[in-house]
């Protein structure tokens, strides 16, 4: 996969999940077998703003040549997913999430691997 295609796919995924968290965070929680109270809804919607911001950054960098800025966007995107993976595995191991939480772990792993692959490829 070319870096441009990876960035477009990442931007589309971030846009989808950001909008989902903003508009209907309770549906995302229901997919994972849990419910959100008022504070959970607030934090989910707040997180949506960060994810939508990443969508914009990923989209705008899709045609950029290798640079420190592009490397930063990819590293931020990768770290975002690594932290999410660790938190999801922790919640899964404590019984706070059902085994269905493996789906986001797999998807986030693919995005993280892709981000760090392109970071390493840019250095070479």
Secondary structure, DSSP 4 states (H G I P E B T S, - for coil): --HHHHHHHHHHHHHHHHHHHHHHHHHHHHHTT----HHHHHHHHHHHHHHHHHHHHHHHTTTPPS-HHHHHHHHHHHHHHHHHHHHHHHHHHTTSS-GGGHHHHHHHHHHHHHHHHHHHHHH-
